Amino acid sequence: MESLDFTAVVGPPREPPVAVDWDSVESWLKVRLPADYKSVASAYGPLDIGSGIWLHTPLRDNFNWGWDYTRWLQTTHRECRSTARYDVPDDVPAFHPARGGLLAWGMTRRGDPLFWDTSVSTDPDEWTTVLFHREFPYVGNSPWHRYDLSMTELVLTAIRTGIDRGTRWGVGPLHASVKRPETLPATLQSWVAPVRRLVTEEDAARRAALRKGKGLDTLTVLVQPPAQPHLVKRLGRRWPGSSGHRFRLSSMLWWIATARGSGAGG
């Protein structure tokens, strides 16, 4: 088994594991997770592997959001989706919880997230790894690097030979050692599934606007305007036109300038 190979290479656990209720985790995620990941996570807990890869495992941390499993998953997926959508809009894959979406399991020392590609198979043990190179979207290049390797296979390859040596996103060769990440709290708490909040019609509208919307309509859905805008109160004048009137930014600036010139608002 890959988990046995992992132990043979890096040695036995040095710290007590963090208890994980895998049924609860998989029920919350609505997918089964790879057996090698569950085996390593159950035996070792969160890991700094060879000072080059961080393995995130289910745990609760109310003080360091970087290791709280729920917050880390949500933040990692949101940031990668947002970065790719903004800079390389034609190259944005689906993310969990979308069916077949990418699901994060770790991160390189450089801060590049590592995902499972859950679209590969309905069998999680067949999932392969995808790396998101954070710097690439800013120069117009695809940030996604795909490897036909499971989590454990990628980690062991990074230790033995390195991954993509000589490239800006390469990892390793790493030291064949593991330890608890230094940023973890002294006492680790077992992960507890967050309470699912009912999605209201307003929530659904905001999510749709965030995904596909643009312009003033989207802004007013995401951020509800006050009954009386602060600027109107301050200037002492109504916006030009009737309620809902749209005008160009240059017209708005001219209106504000003339209002100030006339002494409105103080």
C-alpha positions as CSV (number, residue, x, y, z in Angstrom):
1,M,0.0,0.0,0.0
2,E,1.1,3.6,-0.7
3,S,0.6,4.5,3.0
4,L,3.1,1.8,4.0
5,D,5.6,3.1,1.4
6,F,5.1,6.5,3.0
7,T,6.0,5.2,6.4
8,A,8.9,3.3,5.1
9,V,10.4,6.4,3.5
10,V,9.7,9.1,6.2
11,G,9.6,6.9,9.3
12,P,6.9,6.3,11.9
13,P,4.8,9.1,13.4
14,R,6.5,11.1,16.1
15,E,3.4,12.9,17.5
16,P,0.1,11.5,18.6
17,P,-2.5,11.7,15.8
18,V,-5.6,13.8,15.8
19,A,-8.7,11.7,15.9
20,V,-10.8,12.1,12.7
21,D,-14.4,11.0,12.2
22,W,-14.1,10.2,8.5
23,D,-17.7,9.4,8.1
24,S,-18.5,12.9,9.3
25,V,-15.9,14.4,7.1
26,E,-17.1,12.6,4.0
27,S,-20.7,13.3,4.8
28,W,-20.0,17.0,4.9
29,L,-17.9,16.9,1.7
30,K,-20.4,14.6,0.0
31,V,-17.6,12.6,-1.5
32,R,-15.4,9.7,-0.3
33,L,-11.7,10.5,0.2
34,P,-8.7,8.5,-1.0
35,A,-7.7,5.6,1.3
36,D,-4.0,6.6,1.2
37,Y,-4.9,10.1,2.4
38,K,-7.1,8.9,5.2
39,S,-4.5,6.4,6.3
40,V,-1.6,9.0,6.4
41,A,-3.8,11.6,8.0
42,S,-5.1,9.2,10.7
43,A,-1.6,8.1,11.6
44,Y,0.3,11.4,11.3
45,G,-2.1,14.3,11.4
46,P,-1.2,17.6,9.6
47,L,2.4,17.5,8.3
48,D,5.3,19.5,7.1
49,I,6.9,17.0,4.7
50,G,10.6,17.6,4.0
51,S,10.1,21.4,4.5
52,G,8.5,21.5,1.1
53,I,4.9,20.2,1.2
54,W,2.2,20.8,3.8
55,L,-0.4,18.2,4.2
56,H,-3.7,19.5,5.6
57,T,-5.9,17.2,7.5
58,P,-9.3,17.6,9.2
59,L,-8.9,19.5,12.5
60,R,-10.4,22.5,14.2
61,D,-8.4,25.6,15.0
62,N,-10.2,28.7,16.3
63,F,-7.1,30.8,16.4
64,N,-5.1,29.9,13.2
65,W,-7.5,29.8,10.3
66,G,-4.7,28.5,8.0
67,W,-5.0,25.1,9.6
68,D,-8.7,25.0,10.4
69,Y,-9.9,22.4,7.8
70,T,-13.2,24.0,7.0
71,R,-11.9,27.6,6.6
72,W,-8.8,26.4,4.8
73,L,-10.7,24.5,2.2
74,Q,-13.2,27.3,1.6
75,T,-10.5,30.0,1.4
76,T,-8.2,28.0,-0.9
77,H,-10.9,27.2,-3.4
78,R,-12.3,30.7,-3.4
79,E,-8.9,32.4,-3.8
80,C,-7.7,30.1,-6.6
81,R,-11.1,30.4,-8.4
82,S,-11.0,34.2,-8.1
83,T,-7.4,34.5,-9.2
84,A,-7.8,32.3,-12.2
85,R,-11.1,33.8,-13.2
86,Y,-9.7,37.3,-13.2
87,D,-6.5,36.7,-15.0
88,V,-7.1,33.6,-17.1
89,P,-10.9,33.5,-17.5
90,D,-10.8,30.8,-20.2
91,D,-8.9,28.4,-17.9
92,V,-11.0,28.0,-14.8
93,P,-11.8,24.5,-13.7
94,A,-14.7,23.5,-11.4
95,F,-14.0,23.4,-7.7
96,H,-15.6,21.3,-5.0
97,P,-18.5,21.2,-4.1
98,A,-19.3,21.2,-7.8
99,R,-19.4,17.7,-9.2
100,G,-16.0,16.6,-10.5
101,G,-14.4,19.8,-9.0
102,L,-10.9,20.2,-7.6
103,L,-10.6,19.4,-3.9
104,A,-7.6,20.8,-2.0
105,W,-5.4,18.5,0.1
106,G,-2.1,20.4,0.6
107,M,0.2,23.2,-0.3
108,T,3.8,23.6,-1.3
109,R,6.2,25.7,0.8
110,R,5.9,28.4,-2.0
111,G,2.2,28.7,-1.3
112,D,1.0,26.8,-4.3
113,P,-2.1,24.7,-3.5
114,L,-2.3,21.0,-4.3
115,F,-5.7,19.5,-5.3
116,W,-7.2,16.2,-6.2
117,D,-8.9,16.1,-9.6
118,T,-12.1,14.4,-8.6
119,S,-13.3,14.4,-12.2
120,V,-10.9,11.5,-13.0
121,S,-13.0,8.8,-11.5
122,T,-15.8,8.0,-9.2
123,D,-13.3,5.9,-7.3
124,P,-11.3,8.4,-5.1
125,D,-8.3,6.1,-5.1
126,E,-7.9,6.9,-8.8
127,W,-7.8,10.7,-8.3
128,T,-4.7,12.5,-9.6
129,T,-3.1,15.7,-8.4
130,V,-3.3,19.2,-9.8
131,L,-1.0,22.0,-8.7
132,F,-2.0,25.7,-8.9
133,H,1.0,28.0,-9.5
134,R,-0.1,31.3,-8.0
135,E,2.3,33.5,-10.0
136,F,1.3,32.3,-13.4
137,P,-2.1,34.0,-13.8
138,Y,-0.5,37.4,-13.4
139,V,1.6,36.9,-16.5
140,G,-1.2,35.4,-18.6
141,N,0.0,31.7,-18.4
142,S,-2.1,28.8,-17.3
143,P,-1.5,28.2,-13.6
144,W,-2.6,24.5,-13.7
145,H,-0.1,21.7,-13.7
146,R,-1.5,18.2,-13.8
147,Y,0.2,15.0,-12.6
148,D,-0.9,11.5,-13.1
149,L,0.0,10.8,-9.4
150,S,-2.0,10.2,-6.3
151,M,-1.3,12.3,-3.2
152,T,1.1,9.8,-1.8
153,E,2.8,9.1,-5.1
154,L,3.4,12.8,-5.6
155,V,4.8,13.3,-2.1
156,L,7.1,10.2,-2.5
157,T,8.2,11.4,-6.0
158,A,9.0,14.9,-4.5
159,I,11.2,13.2,-1.9
160,R,12.9,10.7,-4.2
161,T,13.5,12.7,-7.4
162,G,11.7,16.0,-7.1
163,I,8.7,17.2,-9.2
164,D,9.5,19.3,-12.3
165,R,13.0,20.2,-11.2
166,G,14.4,23.3,-12.7
167,T,11.0,25.0,-13.1
168,R,9.5,27.9,-11.1
169,W,6.9,25.6,-9.7
170,G,9.1,22.5,-9.1
171,V,9.2,20.8,-5.7
172,G,12.1,18.9,-4.3
173,P,14.0,16.7,-4.0
174,L,12.8,16.9,-0.4
175,H,14.3,15.6,2.8
176,A,12.7,12.2,3.8
177,S,11.4,13.6,7.0
178,V,8.1,14.8,8.5
179,K,7.1,17.0,11.4
180,R,4.2,18.9,12.7
181,P,4.0,22.4,11.1
182,E,5.5,25.0,13.4
183,T,2.4,27.3,13.0
184,L,0.1,24.7,14.5
185,P,-1.3,25.4,18.0
186,A,0.0,23.4,20.9
187,T,-3.3,21.6,21.4
188,L,-5.1,20.2,18.4
189,Q,-8.8,19.8,18.3
190,S,-10.7,17.2,16.4
191,W,-12.7,18.5,13.4
192,V,-16.4,19.1,13.8
193,A,-18.7,19.5,10.8
194,P,-20.0,23.1,10.5
195,V,-23.7,23.7,10.8
196,R,-25.2,24.1,7.3
197,R,-27.1,27.3,6.9
198,L,-30.2,27.3,4.8
199,V,-29.7,29.1,1.5
200,T,-32.3,31.9,1.1
201,E,-33.5,33.3,-2.2
202,E,-31.3,36.4,-1.4
203,D,-28.3,34.2,-0.9
204,A,-28.9,32.4,-4.2
205,A,-29.3,35.8,-6.0
206,R,-26.0,37.0,-4.6
207,R,-24.2,33.8,-5.6
208,A,-25.5,34.1,-9.1
209,A,-24.5,37.7,-9.3
210,L,-21.0,36.9,-8.0
211,R,-20.6,34.2,-10.7
212,K,-22.0,35.8,-13.8
213,G,-23.1,39.4,-13.0
214,K,-21.5,42.7,-14.0
215,G,-22.2,46.4,-13.7
216,L,-24.5,48.3,-11.4
217,D,-27.1,45.6,-11.2
218,T,-24.6,43.1,-9.7
219,L,-23.2,45.7,-7.3
220,T,-26.6,46.5,-5.9
221,V,-27.4,42.8,-5.4
222,L,-24.1,42.1,-3.6
223,V,-24.1,45.3,-1.5
224,Q,-27.5,46.6,-0.7
225,P,-27.6,50.4,-1.1
226,P,-28.8,52.5,1.9
227,A,-32.2,54.1,1.8
228,Q,-30.5,57.5,1.6
229,P,-26.9,57.5,0.3
230,H,-24.4,59.1,2.6
231,L,-23.1,61.3,-0.3
232,V,-26.6,62.8,-0.8
233,K,-26.9,63.6,2.8
234,R,-23.5,65.1,2.9
235,L,-24.0,67.3,-0.2
236,G,-27.5,68.2,0.5
237,R,-28.6,67.5,-3.0
238,R,-30.5,64.7,-4.8
239,W,-28.8,62.7,-7.5
240,P,-29.6,63.9,-11.0
241,G,-32.5,62.2,-12.6
242,S,-35.2,60.1,-11.2
243,S,-34.6,57.1,-8.9
244,G,-32.6,54.4,-10.7
245,H,-31.3,56.9,-13.3
246,R,-28.0,55.8,-14.7
247,F,-25.3,58.1,-15.9
248,R,-21.6,58.0,-16.8
249,L,-18.9,58.4,-14.2
250,S,-17.8,61.7,-15.8
251,S,-21.3,63.1,-15.3
252,M,-21.3,62.0,-11.7
253,L,-18.0,63.7,-11.1
254,W,-19.2,66.9,-12.8
255,W,-22.4,66.9,-10.6
256,I,-20.3,66.4,-7.4
257,A,-18.0,69.2,-8.4
258,T,-20.8,71.7,-9.1
259,A,-22.5,70.7,-5.9
260,R,-19.3,71.5,-3.9
261,G,-18.8,74.7,-5.9
262,S,-22.2,75.9,-4.9
263,G,-21.4,75.3,-1.2
264,A,-23.8,72.4,-0.7
265,G,-23.0,70.1,2.1
266,G,-20.4,72.2,3.8
